[in-house]
Amino acid sequence: MGKVRSFAAKLAHATSQEGKDFCPKCNTEIRIAKLIRRKSNSTKWSPKYEFVKICKCNEKDVMAGKI
């Protein structure tokens, strides 16, 4: 069985900043998202997988497909 954690322990773990990356411009946590795009050199649709770091600075551009 797993150990029982209190709400305070869960909250402390969720709010800890250890091991998290922060954007130097906007000072928010950087999240990593997986983008699936079409490979441009082929005639048929085949996926191209990319991992992109997203923060508040570039979130709108990534979600709009500009990046």
WOVENRA-V844348 format. One line per field, one symbol per residue. burial: b if it has 9 or more other ideal C-beta (glycine too) atoms within 8 Angstrom, else e. A space follows every 50 residues. Layout:
burial=???
//
This chain:
burial=eeeeeeeeebeeeeeeeeeeebbeeeeeebeeeebeeeeeeeeeeeeeee ebebbeeebeebeeeee
//
